[in-house]
Amino acid sequence: MQEKIEWVKAHIMDILIWGLIGFFALLYISLLFNYNIWTDEAFTLGLLKGNIKEIIEGTAIDVHPPLYYFYAKVFYVITNGSLWVQKFIAIIPQIGTYLLIATVFRKKFGDTATLLSLIFFTCIPCTMEFSVQVRMYSLALFFVTLCGIYAHEAYMDNTLKAWVWVTIGALGAAYTHYFAFVSVIVIVGFLFLAILFSKRELLKNWFIAAACMIIGYLPWAKSFIIQVTRVRENYWIPEITPEVIWSYFVWTFDLELEPGVVYGVLGLLVIAGVIILVQIIRKKEGADIVALFAMLVPTMTAVLGVIISLSKSPIYRDQYIFPSLMLLAIFFGLAFRKINGKILIPVCAFLLFVGAVQYKECFRQEYKSTYVPQTMEFFEQNLSEDDYIVYNWDTFDFIYELYFPVEQMAYIEDFDFSQDFNTVWFLNTKWNPEIDPAVLEANNLSMDIIGLYGIEHNEFDLYMIYHNEYK
C-alpha cells in the first residue's frame, strides 16, 4: 500500500495532466449524441455533400478557406454523412492541442505551467461549445498552437523539425481560418523580431521558412484576395462600438447561468500580467518573455480585427479569437507557475467551477435548447412517402434539407396545392408568408394546428393540411 502511495506521489502531475485531458475528452464526447446544429454548421454539412471541386468553389464564394472542409469530407464519405461523426472529428484537433501542451510545451516549461494552462483553457466559457461544433475552429486552434509552440523551439534550438512544424502550423492555420492566419502572421512576426534583435544567425532559416509559407499559400492567394475584397464590401457583422468590444470579453469569459464571471477571469489575467511584467523587470527569464509574446498574439489578433473593421466595414466577430486562445492559456500558466500552492488552490477551484457551469450550459444547448428532438420524433412517426413539408422561411431551406427528404420539401410560394398528396405539414414561421385561406377552400383542404416545434433557433407552428374527403 505504501508503495502505491509513493508511486502516486511521484506521478501526481502525470495523473493530474493526463487525467484532466481524459476527463474533458469524455465531457466533449457526452455532448455529441444529438441532432442539434446551428446555421454555420448546416452550411458546413451542406457543403460536404459536394465533391472536392464543389467544395473548393463553395468555399471560394464564402468567407473561409477550405482545409477544414477537406478534413471533414474524408469522414463524411467514410461514414455516409453521420452527424455524430462530424461532431466527433471536431473534438480530435482540440484534444490534439491538449496533447501538444502535455508533451512539447511541458518539456520546455514544466508540469505546473502545463497543468495551469490546460485548466485555464478547458474551463473558460467559450471553449467547450466550440469543441463539438461542426466548424473549423478547433482545427484552427491546433494549427495556431502548433505554430506558436514550435516558433519558440525554432528560436531556442534552431532544429529542422521546429522550422518544419512552424511552417506547417502557419500554413495549416492560413488554410483553415483567416483570423487564425492573422494570429500566425503575428507569431511569425514576433519570431522575426526576436531573431533580429538577439539571434541574427537564424535569419536565413526564418526567410527560408517564410518563403515556404508564401509558396505554399499561392494556390489559394487569388481566392483569398477575392474573399477579403468581397467581405469588406458587404458583410452582416455589426459596426464596432464600445458595447460590441465589451461583448468580445463577455463571449469569451462569461456565463449565462452565472453572469459576472467575466470580471473574475479578467481579474486573474490582469494579475497574471502584473506578475509577468514584474518578473521581466527583475529577472528577464525566458519563460516570462514567452508568456508576454503568447498573450500578445490573441491581443494583436483582436486589435487588428477591430482596426480593420473600423477602417471600412466590420469583419471581426467575437469567436474569431478562439484559434489563438490556447496561447492566452499559456500566458496564464507561465505567469502563475511559481505562485504558492495555497494561492493556486482557490484560483483552480474558481476555474473548475466556471468549467462545471460551462458544461451545464453546453449540455442544455446541445440537448434542451431547441425543439429539434420533439420535431424529429414527430416526423419520424408521422411523415409518409406521399406527404410534403412546406415551409415559409425561404432562407432556412438549406437547414431543413439536412433534416427532411429534399424531394418532399417545398417553399410555400412554389407549392401547388392542387396536386396529389396525402398530407402537407406546414412549418409556419412568424412574420413570413401565410397560406391563403382561399387556396385551401378552392382545393377542398382543411388545416389544423399540431403544436409548437422548431429546427435550430427557428421555432414554428406546425400545421397539418389535408383533403376534407380524407378526414
Summary of the structure (lengths in Angstrom):
residues: 471
radius of gyration: 25.7
end to end distance: 75.6
largest distance: 88.9
contacts: 1512
relative contact order: 0.10
helix: 71%
strand: 7%
